[in-house]
Amino acid sequence: MPITHHTMEASAVAECLGVSRSVFLRRRDALEREYGFPPPLPLARPLRWQQAAVEKWLEGYADAGRKRTAATVRETVIENDRARLMAKYARPANENGVAA
């Protein structure tokens, strides 16, 4: 069974960011370089982004606070993913602190 990914065009990404399409496209390289914004899918024309990657980046960017850099946004995305995985898959510890 093929894996499909939901994608977004530049206008949809721009809407999520609250800017116009032209502003987003003008600032895209800086967003990628300075804040770790996900790059567009290779060979996709018109430019398209994986929706899940954009959504994770938006969450990480918001949670990174005032010290936003590519590294801090990336770390925040990883921490958020780790917390979701732990909440979903970690077994609760017993009274001795050992996973049941």
C-alpha positions as protocol buffer text, in pm:
chain_id: "A"
residue {
  index: 1
  type: MET
  ca { x: 0 y: 0 z: 0 }
}
residue {
  index: 2
  type: PRO
  ca { x: 154 y: 334 z: -99 }
}
residue {
  index: 3
  type: ILE
  ca { x: 221 y: 598 z: 164 }
}
residue {
  index: 4
  type: THR
  ca { x: 56 y: 929 z: 86 }
}
residue {
  index: 5
  type: HIS
  ca { x: 136 y: 1262 z: 243 }
}
residue {
  index: 6
  type: HIS
  ca { x: -89 y: 1560 z: 260 }
}
residue {
  index: 7
  type: THR
  ca { x: 84 y: 1857 z: 102 }
}
residue {
  index: 8
  type: MET
  ca { x: 36 y: 2232 z: 101 }
}
residue {
  index: 9
  type: GLU
  ca { x: 102 y: 2490 z: -166 }
}
residue {
  index: 10
  type: ALA
  ca { x: 270 y: 2823 z: -88 }
}
residue {
  index: 11
  type: SER
  ca { x: -62 y: 3006 z: -52 }
}
residue {
  index: 12
  type: ALA
  ca { x: -181 y: 2762 z: 218 }
}
residue {
  index: 13
  type: VAL
  ca { x: 151 y: 2785 z: 405 }
}
residue {
  index: 14
  type: ALA
  ca { x: 137 y: 3165 z: 384 }
}
residue {
  index: 15
  type: GLU
  ca { x: -215 y: 3162 z: 527 }
}
residue {
  index: 16
  type: CYS
  ca { x: -94 y: 2954 z: 825 }
}
residue {
  index: 17
  type: LEU
  ca { x: 182 y: 3209 z: 883 }
}
residue {
  index: 18
  type: GLY
  ca { x: -57 y: 3502 z: 848 }
}
residue {
  index: 19
  type: VAL
  ca { x: 124 y: 3660 z: 554 }
}
residue {
  index: 20
  type: SER
  ca { x: 60 y: 3691 z: 182 }
}
residue {
  index: 21
  type: ARG
  ca { x: 190 y: 3430 z: -61 }
}
residue {
  index: 22
  type: SER
  ca { x: 441 y: 3675 z: -207 }
}
residue {
  index: 23
  type: VAL
  ca { x: 576 y: 3770 z: 138 }
}
residue {
  index: 24
  type: PHE
  ca { x: 613 y: 3403 z: 232 }
}
residue {
  index: 25
  type: LEU
  ca { x: 797 y: 3319 z: -90 }
}
residue {
  index: 26
  type: ARG
  ca { x: 1027 y: 3618 z: -45 }
}
residue {
  index: 27
  type: ARG
  ca { x: 1108 y: 3520 z: 316 }
}
residue {
  index: 28
  type: ARG
  ca { x: 1116 y: 3142 z: 263 }
}
residue {
  index: 29
  type: ASP
  ca { x: 1494 y: 3108 z: 236 }
}
residue {
  index: 30
  type: ALA
  ca { x: 1548 y: 3311 z: 553 }
}
residue {
  index: 31
  type: LEU
  ca { x: 1283 y: 3106 z: 738 }
}
residue {
  index: 32
  type: GLU
  ca { x: 1461 y: 2785 z: 637 }
}
residue {
  index: 33
  type: ARG
  ca { x: 1808 y: 2914 z: 720 }
}
residue {
  index: 34
  type: GLU
  ca { x: 1739 y: 3110 z: 1039 }
}
residue {
  index: 35
  type: TYR
  ca { x: 1442 y: 2925 z: 1191 }
}
residue {
  index: 36
  type: GLY
  ca { x: 1460 y: 2572 z: 1053 }
}
residue {
  index: 37
  type: PHE
  ca { x: 1144 y: 2597 z: 841 }
}
residue {
  index: 38
  type: PRO
  ca { x: 1098 y: 2274 z: 644 }
}
residue {
  index: 39
  type: PRO
  ca { x: 1214 y: 2291 z: 283 }
}
residue {
  index: 40
  type: PRO
  ca { x: 969 y: 2226 z: 0 }
}
residue {
  index: 41
  type: LEU
  ca { x: 934 y: 1877 z: -138 }
}
residue {
  index: 42
  type: PRO
  ca { x: 1196 y: 1802 z: -404 }
}
residue {
  index: 43
  type: LEU
  ca { x: 1086 y: 1832 z: -765 }
}
residue {
  index: 44
  type: ALA
  ca { x: 740 y: 1953 z: -666 }
}
residue {
  index: 45
  type: ARG
  ca { x: 613 y: 2224 z: -898 }
}
residue {
  index: 46
  type: PRO
  ca { x: 442 y: 2438 z: -795 }
}
residue {
  index: 47
  type: LEU
  ca { x: 632 y: 2435 z: -467 }
}
residue {
  index: 48
  type: ARG
  ca { x: 468 y: 2212 z: -208 }
}
residue {
  index: 49
  type: TRP
  ca { x: 539 y: 2135 z: 157 }
}
residue {
  index: 50
  type: GLN
  ca { x: 451 y: 1830 z: 363 }
}
residue {
  index: 51
  type: GLN
  ca { x: 159 y: 1944 z: 579 }
}
residue {
  index: 52
  type: ALA
  ca { x: 268 y: 1750 z: 890 }
}
residue {
  index: 53
  type: ALA
  ca { x: 617 y: 1906 z: 874 }
}
residue {
  index: 54
  type: VAL
  ca { x: 474 y: 2258 z: 849 }
}
residue {
  index: 55
  type: GLU
  ca { x: 233 y: 2194 z: 1139 }
}
residue {
  index: 56
  type: LYS
  ca { x: 513 y: 2055 z: 1360 }
}
residue {
  index: 57
  type: TRP
  ca { x: 733 y: 2352 z: 1274 }
}
residue {
  index: 58
  type: LEU
  ca { x: 454 y: 2598 z: 1359 }
}
residue {
  index: 59
  type: GLU
  ca { x: 402 y: 2429 z: 1696 }
}
residue {
  index: 60
  type: GLY
  ca { x: 776 y: 2421 z: 1767 }
}
residue {
  index: 61
  type: TYR
  ca { x: 819 y: 2783 z: 1659 }
}
residue {
  index: 62
  type: ALA
  ca { x: 540 y: 2893 z: 1893 }
}
residue {
  index: 63
  type: ASP
  ca { x: 671 y: 2685 z: 2183 }
}
residue {
  index: 64
  type: ALA
  ca { x: 1034 y: 2796 z: 2134 }
}
residue {
  index: 65
  type: GLY
  ca { x: 951 y: 3137 z: 2277 }
}
residue {
  index: 66
  type: ARG
  ca { x: 1161 y: 3445 z: 2232 }
}
residue {
  index: 67
  type: LYS
  ca { x: 1493 y: 3273 z: 2158 }
}
residue {
  index: 68
  type: ARG
  ca { x: 1390 y: 3133 z: 1822 }
}
residue {
  index: 69
  type: THR
  ca { x: 1667 y: 2993 z: 1607 }
}
residue {
  index: 70
  type: ALA
  ca { x: 1677 y: 2694 z: 1376 }
}
residue {
  index: 71
  type: ALA
  ca { x: 1834 y: 2492 z: 1660 }
}
residue {
  index: 72
  type: THR
  ca { x: 1584 y: 2592 z: 1929 }
}
residue {
  index: 73
  type: VAL
  ca { x: 1285 y: 2533 z: 1703 }
}
residue {
  index: 74
  type: ARG
  ca { x: 1426 y: 2193 z: 1601 }
}
residue {
  index: 75
  type: GLU
  ca { x: 1490 y: 2101 z: 1968 }
}
residue {
  index: 76
  type: THR
  ca { x: 1138 y: 2207 z: 2061 }
}
residue {
  index: 77
  type: VAL
  ca { x: 987 y: 1996 z: 1781 }
}
residue {
  index: 78
  type: ILE
  ca { x: 1188 y: 1696 z: 1903 }
}
residue {
  index: 79
  type: GLU
  ca { x: 1084 y: 1753 z: 2265 }
}
residue {
  index: 80
  type: ASN
  ca { x: 718 y: 1780 z: 2162 }
}
residue {
  index: 81
  type: ASP
  ca { x: 742 y: 1459 z: 1959 }
}
residue {
  index: 82
  type: ARG
  ca { x: 916 y: 1281 z: 2248 }
}
residue {
  index: 83
  type: ALA
  ca { x: 644 y: 1391 z: 2492 }
}
residue {
  index: 84
  type: ARG
  ca { x: 369 y: 1268 z: 2256 }
}
residue {
  index: 85
  type: LEU
  ca { x: 542 y: 932 z: 2212 }
}
residue {
  index: 86
  type: MET
  ca { x: 599 y: 890 z: 2586 }
}
residue {
  index: 87
  type: ALA
  ca { x: 236 y: 973 z: 2658 }
}
residue {
  index: 88
  type: LYS
  ca { x: 123 y: 720 z: 2399 }
}
residue {
  index: 89
  type: TYR
  ca { x: 365 y: 431 z: 2453 }
}
residue {
  index: 90
  type: ALA
  ca { x: 539 y: 457 z: 2791 }
}
residue {
  index: 91
  type: ARG
  ca { x: 428 y: 208 z: 3051 }
}
residue {
  index: 92
  type: PRO
  ca { x: 346 y: 354 z: 3390 }
}
residue {
  index: 93
  type: ALA
  ca { x: 593 y: 278 z: 3669 }
}
residue {
  index: 94
  type: ASN
  ca { x: 493 y: 62 z: 3965 }
}
residue {
  index: 95
  type: GLU
  ca { x: 546 y: 169 z: 4327 }
}
residue {
  index: 96
  type: ASN
  ca { x: 918 y: 81 z: 4298 }
}
residue {
  index: 97
  type: GLY
  ca { x: 967 y: 311 z: 3999 }
}
residue {
  index: 98
  type: VAL
  ca { x: 1006 y: 21 z: 3756 }
}
residue {
  index: 99
  type: ALA
  ca { x: 806 y: 10 z: 3434 }
}
residue {
  index: 100
  type: ALA
  ca { x: 528 y: -243 z: 3464 }
}
